[in-house]
Amino acid sequence: MTSRVTLISPALTPALREARFDDGSSELDAAGVHRARSAAAGLSGADRSAASPSTRCRQTAEALGLSAPPQLPALAALDVGRWRGRTLAEVTAAEPDAVASWLADPARAPHGGESVRELCDRAGAWLDDTARAPGRVIAVVEPDVVRALLVRALGLPEPAFWRLDVRPLTAVDLSGRAGRWNLQVGTPLGEAP
């Protein structure tokens, strides 16, 4: 049985512009809402939809015309513990060794939250569960969740997590089944391929 999963990153927010660790409450700005609404016409239908529980992902899903279940903790952003709400520059200035350790070792969580490995495992389990049902799923998820899903789907080494860039309001398509996924590299939504 083949499944197709389209992962869409949220539209632009002030937190994304500032490289700020989101606390889950960052809202889309007017340009982000407009761009997501404009992109909605380019989306194909889906059998199911999903979204990270953050405000920006839920607002993006809504602007795209998707009706996602209210809470999917498996798709939550990486828990960055005490770094939540701060910019990467602020954290790096205050805790350079902790940031270096976190970036170098996927099993480390010096911020008191979860490690990249734990995020990859959590997101990968969601992908495996999703693959058990046929059809197409559109999921609006945090950029770090997109990266974690790609690491698990493609069997990449965990350090590759930091090498995958996910731009706002872009789509990535996975097709296949648990244990064997194919990647179709995405194009920005609302633009011709």
Helices and strands as residue ranges (DSSP letters): E 3-8, H 14-17, H 30-39, G 40-42, E 48-51, H 55-63, G 73-75, G 81-83, H 88-94, H 96-104, H 116-131, E 135-140, H 143-154, G 158-163, E 171-177, E 180-184
